[in-house]
Each structure stands twice: as C-alpha cells, then as structure tokens.
Amino acid sequence: MSATGSARIGVQIQPQHATYAQIRRTCARLEEMGVDVLFNWDHFFPLYGDPDGAHFECWTMLGAWAEATERVEIGALVTCNSYRNPQLLADMARTVDHVSAREDGPGRLVLGIGSGWFERDYDEYGYEFGTAGGRLDALARDLPIIERRWESLNPAPTRKIPVLVGGGGEKKTLRIVAEHADIWHGFGDAATVAHKHAVLDEWCGTVGRDPSAIERSAGVSPKPGRLPEDVEDYAAGAQELYDVGTRLFTVGLNGPDHDAGPVRDLLAWRDALRG
C-alpha cells in the first residue's frame, strides 16, 4: 500500500462499568487533550468484567456526544449491522452527522460498521444470530443500501460520511473494505497487520480501487504479558504499526476510571511524529 497521511489517535470509551456522567466527563477530557477520534462500541452487555454490569446503548450515546463535543470525530467501533434496518441506520448516521456540525462546518461522524459477533446480544435482544458467513453477506448487501439512502435524504449529509469497516477476514471482509470503506480497522502485531494490508491491496486491485484511498487503522495495546499501566509499550507498539502503514491508532479505556495514561503516551508520540 501507499502509506500516506499523518498519525491520528483514537480512543474507544467502552460504554460499560461507568455512569454516563463519568463517560461524558471522559469525552470532554480526551477532547481537551487533543485526541482525534472518540469511539464507543455497539453492544448491549459488557464484553469483560461483570457480564451483567452497567452498560449503555451505542447510538443514543453518539447523539449525545455530537452535542457534547466540538472538534473530535465520533463513531462506533463498530456498529453491528444486524441490529438496525440499513435505511434507518443511514438516517441515524446522517442525523448525528448534522448534530455534530459546528458553525456551518462539516459533521464529525464516522460510520464504523461490522457484521456482528457477540451472540449474547443477539439472543437476549431477539436477533437471529445465524452464521458468520451469513452476517458478512448481509453487511455486503446493506452497505450499498446505506450509501443510496444517503444520496436521497433531505437534507443530505454535511459531507461524505467516512465508512470504517472492522474485521480481518481475507475472503469476504477485506473485499467489502475494498469496495466500500474509507477506513479499515484491524488488530494484531505489525506482521499480522502488514499481511492484512497486502491482502486488502490485492482486493483493491481486483475491484479497481486505489489502495491509498483507504486509511489503515489498528488497535494498540501492551505486548503480551505486560500490564495496561505499562504505558511505554503503547508508543512502541504504535510505531511498529506505523512503519507498516497504519495511520489511525486506537486504545480502549474501561470504566469507571478511564485511565488516560496510555492516551498521553500515544499523543506525545503522535506530536513528535508531526514535529
């Protein structure tokens, strides 16, 4: 791939094990620190810790973040395609896009989306879980529907809403990325991510897409065996991913404390790159 663009830092504020007031304060603090993108996630129950602990819904929260912030981009990492009619999701995204706009500028929503995987969400909220392949087929079917609805809405979105697709499947997911995404988000060490970049580049060639048009994103975490408080690992890990073409680096913060130490480390690393 052609690695262009400067590094950006995202933070996933996990909407679990915290009050909404704590989450809102964390949003404000992270925006003031200079974070580029704030994410939540689209689940109905905590993913770790107490499985029945406090948890909030994704898109209601994004609407509130659109009002509560001024500069940062916002989005889900990632929306589950299974949970909403694609026409409705397109309209929700367009509306949050407008709510997030300031002084006639463009909106700040990123539509992060994936095929879904957390079976408890499906079972307890009455969605059909089906198969991984079937959920990916549904994502491939629904993204063009979302794009067409954006073209017909009045008012239209304030900008071309960036689409982030999460997932690393090489046969289906990365083809969907090549066809529809502005950002690809994956996980793994630098060697794994570099391999996924190469596969994505091949799919871009197949579908006639310029690989450099897709921003490469990845989660950043301590190396195996290290503790989350070992914040020096975050910048080192980000540098390794940067060297293979990643440009958006996201760290997750869990409630209720939302320790921003890793974020400070990543922001200092980003700013040093920018000179």
N, C-alpha and C positions, 0 to 999 in steps of 0.2 A: 504494500500500500504506500501511497504518498502521505507521509506524516506531516501535516501542516497544522498551523494554529498553535496558540499558547495553552498552557495548562490551566485547567479550571478545577475548582474544588466544590464537590457536592457533599451534603450531609443528609443522611436519612434519619430523621427523627422518628424513631419507631413508636407508633401510637399505642403503646402498651405500658402497664405498670406505672402510670402517672396520671395526675389530674389534667384536665385541659388547660387550666391556668398555668401549670408548670410547662406544658408544651408550648403555649403561647409565649411565655417569657423566654424560653429557649430559642424560639424563632427570632424574637427581637434581638437577643444577644448575638446569635450567629450572623444575622444580617449586619449588625454593627461591627462585628469582627471582620467582615469582608468576604464571607462565603459567597460563591457564585450561584449555587442551586440548592434549594431545600426540597427534600423528598419526604413523603411518608410511605406507607405500603397499603395494599388493598386486601386486607384480611378481616375476619370477624372475631378472631380469638388470638391471644398471644402465641407467638411462634416458639418462645422459650421462656423459662421461668415458670411461674404458676400458670398452668394452661387455662385456668378459669379466672385469671387476674383481670384487672381493669384494661379495657381496650375500647378504641373509638373507630368510627367508620371513616373511610378514606375521603370520599368526595365532598361530604359536608365540611370536613376539615379543610380541604383545599379551598373551598369558597371563603371560609373564614380567613385563611392565610392570605388570600388575594387582597382582602381589605386591610389586614394587619401588617403587611409588608409594603415596601416602596420600591425596592430595587431588584431583589433576588428573583431569579426564575423559580417556579414552583411546579411540583408534579408528583405523581406516584411512581414508586419504584417497586413494583409496577402495578397498574390496573389489571385485574383479572377480566379477560374478555368475556368469560362465561356469565358474569353477574348482571349484565345490562344489555338491553337491546342496542345494537350498534347505532341506530338512528338517534336514540336517546342519548347515548354516550357522546356522540358528535355534538349534540346540542348542549349538553352539560359542559363539555370542553370549551365550546365557543363562548358560553356564558361566563365561565370562570376566566377565560382569556380577556373578555371585556371588563370584568370586575377588577382584574389586576392591572389594567392600563392606568397610567398617570399622565395628566396634563397633555392629553391628545397623543401621547406616545403609544407604542405597541403594547399588547399584553405580554404576560410573562409566563404563561402556562407551557409546560412540556407534557405532551400526552405520552407518558410511559405506559406500555401495554405488553402483556404476555398472555400465554394460553391457559395459565392456571395450573395448580398442582396440589394445594393443601386440601386433602379430602374432607377434613372435618368441616371446613367452610361449606362445602357442597352438601354434605349430609345434613347438617343442622339447619341450613337455610333453604333446603329443598331444591337444590340444583342437581341436575344429572351429572355425575362425575365422568362417566364414560371411560374413554381410553386416552392416553397421551397423544396418540396419533389423531384421534378424532378432535381433540381440543385444538391441536395445531391446524387441522384443516379448517376448523371454524374461525380461527384467527385469520388465516389466509383469505377466507371468504368475506370476513367482516371489515377488514381494513379498507378495501375499495368502497364499501358502503359508507363508512365514516367519511372518507375523502369526498365522495359525491354529495353527501349531506352538507358538508362544509361549503361546497360550491353553491348550494341553493338557499342557505339560511339568510334571513334578513333581520338584523344586519349581519354581514359576513364577519368572520373572524378578523381581528385587527391586523393579523399577519399570517403567514403560513405557519400554522401551529407545528412546531417540531414534533416528530414522532420518534420516540425511543422504544425500541423493542429489546426485551431482555430474554436471554437464553442462549445456549451454545450448541444446540443440536445441528449437526452438519448437513443433514439431508433435507430437513424442512425449515427449521427456524432460521438458519442463515440465508436461505433463499428468500424467505419472507423479508428479512432485513434488507437484502439487496434490492428487492422490489419496492419496498415501502418506507423504510426507516431513514431518518436523518441522523440518528444516534444508535449505535449498538452497545448494549451493556452486557458484560460477562464477568466471570470470576475465574480465579486460578492464578498460578505463578506466571512469570514473564514468558516462559517457554510455552505454557499452555495457551496463553493469550496470543502469542505470536502465531502459533499454529492456527488458531481460530481466525485471526486476521487474514492469513493466507487463504483459508477456505472461503472466507467472505469475499476476498478479492476475486477468487475464481468464479463465485456466483455472480458478482458484479459483471464480469466479462460475459457470462452466459446471458444475462438479462439486458446487457447494454447500458450499464450504469457505471459512472466514474467512481472508482473506489474512494477517492479523496473527498467525495461529497458526503461521506458517512463519518461522523465523528465517532471515535472509539472511546468507550467508557469502561471502567472496571471498578470493582470494589477493592478497597485497601484494608488490610488487617494485619496484625502481628504475625510473624513467622510461626510455624507450628512449634508448640512447646513454650512460647512466650506469652506473657500476660498482657491484657489490654492496656495496662498502665505503662508498659514499655514503649512509650510514645516515639522513641527514636527509631523504632522499626518502621513506622508509617512512612516517613520521608524516604527511607532507604527502599522500601517496597515500591513506593510511587515512582522513584527514579528508575528502577528496573522496568516497570511497566511503561514509563515514558519512553525509554530507549527502544521499545518495540512498537511505538506508535500510539499508545494510549494518550488521550488528552483530557479526559474528564475522570476525576478520581473521587470516589465516594466512600465515606466512612459512616458507619451506623452508630447512633447514640441511643442507649436504652434508658428508660425512666427508672426511678423518678429523678435521678440526679443529673443525667445528661452531661457527663464529664466531658468538657471541651478540650482537654489536653491534647488528644490526637489531632483535633482540628487546628489548634495553634501551630502544631508541628508542620502540618501539611500547608497551611497558609504561609508560614515562613519559607518553606521550600518553594512554593509557587512564586512568591515575590522575589526570591533570589534568582529564579529562572528568568523572570521578567526584567531583572536588572533594575 
